[in-house]
Amino acid sequence: MKTVRMSDQVARLLEKAITEGHYPVGSQLPPERELALQLGVSRPTLRQALTTLAARGWLESRQGGGHRVCQHLGDGFSDPLLALLSTDKDYQYDILEYRNALEGMAAWYAALRATDADRQRLQACVAELERTHNAGDPAEQAGADADFHLAIAEASHNAVLLHNMKALFRVLASSIAESVFQIAGQGDTADRLLEQHRSLLEAILSGDAAAAQRASQTHLGFVESCLNESHRLGRQRQRGLQAFTVMPG
């Protein structure tokens, strides 16, 4: 029977921690001394595990700069597909259908599994949504919106859900959310979006999985109606421009 080295066991534990979102993409790992104490291993064993993870592409290690989770982890879509999803409005509804299924499950499990640290992060995300709402900047609102939904996926502690959400993260930020806030997400609509995010947060914090799933689906249904309205207005403007450019016969 093959014996697994201690450093390989430590590497596997860290891989699992990264996969489950305990160390998010781009985050700094604790200092070696602290991490070795947490894991109950010697620093040489830890260093060997970190070297293994760096070689596998999990970590970026810098001399004197510690160890950071690689930024590319979770990029599950190729650049051509990402460009298509980001620019073709027809695919926005495909993304919404996907989000409805994915995020409903994420909200359900976040309500059941969120840790104190998860809850604090979710509350901070909604506070940022409130700040950007008051500032009225559509691009900032879109970014805060995407951050909140990604934080819910992290709080679900389901590795497959989390990495699917991370794979779609840039699409969420640049495609759906921005168009909603830019075109339809002002005034009363913006107020309703913020209230929906608050309701979703409250359901997760209360541990009510069914209510969290309903709140997520209600929110995404409203986002779809906003997109429909923005596209209707866009078509009206286009027809108006065409009317001005028609030459008399």
LINMO-V483171 format. One record per residue. N is the residue number from 1. RES is the residue in one letter. NEAR is the number of other ideal C-beta (glycine too) atoms within 8 Angstrom. Layout:
BEGIN
((N RES NEAR) (N RES NEAR))
END
This chain:
BEGIN
((1 M 2) (2 K 3) (3 T 4) (4 V 6) (5 R 6) (6 M 8) (7 S 11) (8 D 10) (9 Q 9) (10 V 14) (11 A 12) (12 R 8) (13 L 9) (14 L 14) (15 E 10) (16 K 8) (17 A 9) (18 I 12) (19 T 9) (20 E 9) (21 G 11) (22 H 5) (23 Y 9) (24 P 7) (25 V 9) (26 G 6) (27 S 8) (28 Q 6) (29 L 12) (30 P 6) (31 P 6) (32 E 10) (33 R 7) (34 E 8) (35 L 11) (36 A 12) (37 L 7) (38 Q 7) (39 L 9) (40 G 4) (41 V 10) (42 S 6) (43 R 9) (44 P 6) (45 T 12) (46 L 15) (47 R 9) (48 Q 10) (49 A 14) (50 L 15) (51 T 9) (52 T 11) (53 L 12) (54 A 12) (55 A 6) (56 R 6) (57 G 7) (58 W 11) (59 L 11) (60 E 8) (61 S 10) (62 R 7) (63 Q 3) (64 G 3) (65 G 6) (66 G 9) (67 H 9) (68 R 13) (69 V 14) (70 C 10) (71 Q 6) (72 H 6) (73 L 11) (74 G 10) (75 D 7) (76 G 8) (77 F 10) (78 S 5) (79 D 6) (80 P 6) (81 L 8) (82 L 11) (83 A 8) (84 L 9) (85 L 13) (86 S 9) (87 T 5) (88 D 7) (89 K 5) (90 D 6) (91 Y 9) (92 Q 12) (93 Y 9) (94 D 9) (95 I 14) (96 L 13) (97 E 8) (98 Y 9) (99 R 13) (100 N 12) (101 A 8) (102 L 12) (103 E 14) (104 G 11) (105 M 12) (106 A 17) (107 A 18) (108 W 13) (109 Y 14) (110 A 16) (111 A 15) (112 L 8) (113 R 10) (114 A 11) (115 T 7) (116 D 5) (117 A 6) (118 D 13) (119 R 12) (120 Q 8) (121 R 11) (122 L 17) (123 Q 10) (124 A 8) (125 C 12) (126 V 12) (127 A 8) (128 E 11) (129 L 14) (130 E 9) (131 R 9) (132 T 12) (133 H 11) (134 N 6) (135 A 7) (136 G 6) (137 D 7) (138 P 11) (139 A 9) (140 E 9) (141 Q 15) (142 A 15) (143 G 11) (144 A 13) (145 D 14) (146 A 12) (147 D 10) (148 F 14) (149 H 13) (150 L 12) (151 A 12) (152 I 16) (153 A 18) (154 E 12) (155 A 17) (156 S 15) (157 H 10) (158 N 10) (159 A 9) (160 V 6) (161 L 13) (162 L 16) (163 H 11) (164 N 11) (165 M 14) (166 K 14) (167 A 10) (168 L 13) (169 F 11) (170 R 8) (171 V 13) (172 L 15) (173 A 11) (174 S 9) (175 S 12) (176 I 13) (177 A 14) (178 E 12) (179 S 12) (180 V 15) (181 F 16) (182 Q 9) (183 I 10) (184 A 12) (185 G 12) (186 Q 8) (187 G 5) (188 D 5) (189 T 10) (190 A 12) (191 D 9) (192 R 9) (193 L 16) (194 L 11) (195 E 8) (196 Q 12) (197 H 13) (198 R 9) (199 S 11) (200 L 14) (201 L 11) (202 E 8) (203 A 14) (204 I 16) (205 L 10) (206 S 8) (207 G 7) (208 D 8) (209 A 11) (210 A 7) (211 A 10) (212 A 15) (213 Q 12) (214 R 9) (215 A 13) (216 S 15) (217 Q 10) (218 T 10) (219 H 13) (220 L 12) (221 G 9) (222 F 11) (223 V 12) (224 E 10) (225 S 8) (226 C 14) (227 L 15) (228 N 8) (229 E 9) (230 S 12) (231 H 9) (232 R 8) (233 L 10) (234 G 9) (235 R 8) (236 Q 8) (237 R 8) (238 Q 8) (239 R 8) (240 G 8) (241 L 8) (242 Q 8) (243 A 7) (244 F 6) (245 T 6) (246 V 6) (247 M 4) (248 P 3) (249 G 2))
END
